[in-house]
Amino acid sequence: MTLSQPPTFSQRRSTSRLALTICVTLCAAAPAAAQHRARLSADLADDLAAGSQAINVIVHGDKATVDALARRYNVTVKKYLSEGGVLRVTAGQLAALRDDAEVDHLSGDLRIKSSAAEVTAEAIGADQVWSGLGKVPALSGRGVTVAVIDSGIDTRHEALTRRVIATRDFTGGDGRDLFGHGTHVAAIIAGRAGRTADTSDYQGIASGAYLVNLRVLGADGSGDVSDVVAAIDWARGQPAAPGAIALFGASTGAAAALIAAAERPDAVRAVISRGGRADLAGSALMQVRAPTLLIVGGHDTQVVDLNRRAGAEMRSEMRLEVVPGAGHLFEEPGALEAVSRLAVGWCRRYLGAAGTAISGSR
């Protein structure tokens, strides 16, 4: 039997260097995992930085997932959506949600407000549709139902008598329009001509259409993005639901439209922004799959820059259209007509005959 000789000092030092080298190499090959952080919309990032104590945040998942998050962080569920919910949180709770490995992205439940833009039937070519054009017969909207997601509809208005066939109020009310904007929009869509000499020449663009009243805006004309999402979900669940939806938003309503599109990518096929703050959609921009048209006035230079930056963050098809000579409100002669032509062309391209356009928030 042969006994091995003990290692010399030189051998021991060499072995130590080898062990040290292996240890350092292994440690270098296995760095600590980067901390997970969910993407936040711009408004949530601002709330977090400001230390806000009352923040409404949209989370995703089924009811069980929403309830689990609420229990985990001891927060209140403000409302449930068909594929998520709205939680009421503080800045500290928002930070904890952001760092939760099960949360991919978070959107703020932005407040939105109605807006009005006046265009003529001639500007959008409605007069040609009424009289027929080429091989296209005259159309009045008969057989079509339009869902109006707005501040409600005054069904007592003479121009809208027997036009509204269903009402759903997402604000907790009875569908009545306490602000006026929804009734205004409904009359533009499907109002009947008046009976007097001074009103007989005025009617809606599709005066033969029926209306569905989906109220999401309160008496002050403002509301929450989550109610818009809930209204879209309700409309999609109806037997005669449209095959595709386009969303139109102006000013801050553009961010609301983009967030709603990100929340419901299978339903929303196109988004149109007019003078909008698309940048306020924050992380939702990367989630939008619908082709998006950003229309900005040439004189509204700050908003042009904000839209250019927002568009650069989007992964979906995006086009920025600058209307020469137009300001933020497009009050210049011909400016709104240009917006109408661009918007109609975008809807025709991506919705065809299978879609519905939803408009009216800012």
C-alpha positions, 0 to 999 in steps of 0.5 A: 500500500502506497501512502500519498505525500501531503501537498507542498505549500506551493501546491496548496497555494496553487489549489487555493488560487484555483478554488478562488478562481472557480468561486469568483467565476461562479459568482460572476455567472450568477448575478442577482436577478433584476427586480421586477417592475410593472409598467406604469401609465404616465399619470400613475408615475406622477402620482407615485412621485407626488406621494398621492394618497387616493389613486384609482388604478386599473388592474387586469385579470379575473375577479379572483385575481383582482380580489387576491391583489386587493387582499394582498395589499389591503386596498379597496376594489372600487369596481369590477370590469369583465377582465379586471378591476379598479383598485383605490390605492395610496402611493405606497400601495401603488409601489408595492403593486408595481413591484409585484411579480404577477403584475405586468402593467398598470393603467390609471383610471383617468378622468375624461371630459366631453368635447364638441366639434362642429362639422357640416354634412357637406364637409364629411360627404353625408349629403352625397350618401343621402342622395346616392353616389354612383352605384351606391344607393341613397342611405339614411342609416335605417337598419343601423344601431349606434351605441353612444358612449357619452353623458347620456341621452335626453329621450324626451328631445323631439328630435330623438323621440323613439330613437333610443332602444336601450339604455345602460348607465355606468355612473349609477344613474338612470341614463338621463343626460344632465350635461347635454353633450350626449344628447348633442352627439346623439342628435348629430348622429340620428336626430330627426328633422324638425317640424317647423320652417326653421328646423325642417332642414336640420337632421342627423347624419344617419337620421334613420338609425336607432341609438343605444344610450351608454352613459359614462359621464356625469353631470359635469361632463367628466368620467372614468376610463374604466367606465368607457371600458365597461361600456365597450364590454357591454356593447361587445356582449350584445347579440348584434355587437359590431365586429370592430370598434374605432375610438376617437378622442380629443385632448386628454380623451385621446389618452383615454381612448388609447388606454381603452384600446390597450385594455381591449385589443381584440375589440378596438381596431382603430384609434383616432386622436384629434389634438390629443395628449397621447403621451398621457397614456404612458405605458399603455402606448406599448400595449396598443395593437390598433392602428392609430392616427394622431391628428395635430394642428400645425400651430400647436407645436408643443402637442405636435412634439408630444405626439411625435414622442408618444408615437415613437413608443408605440408598437402598432401601426401609427401615423402622425398627420399635421394639419397646416395652419390649424391650432389646438382646437382646429377653429380655423376655416377648413381645419375640422373638415380636414380632420373629418376626412382623415378620420373617415379615411382611417375608419374605412381602411381599418373597419370597412363595413364591420365597425362602429366608431365611438367618439366624444371625450377629452 
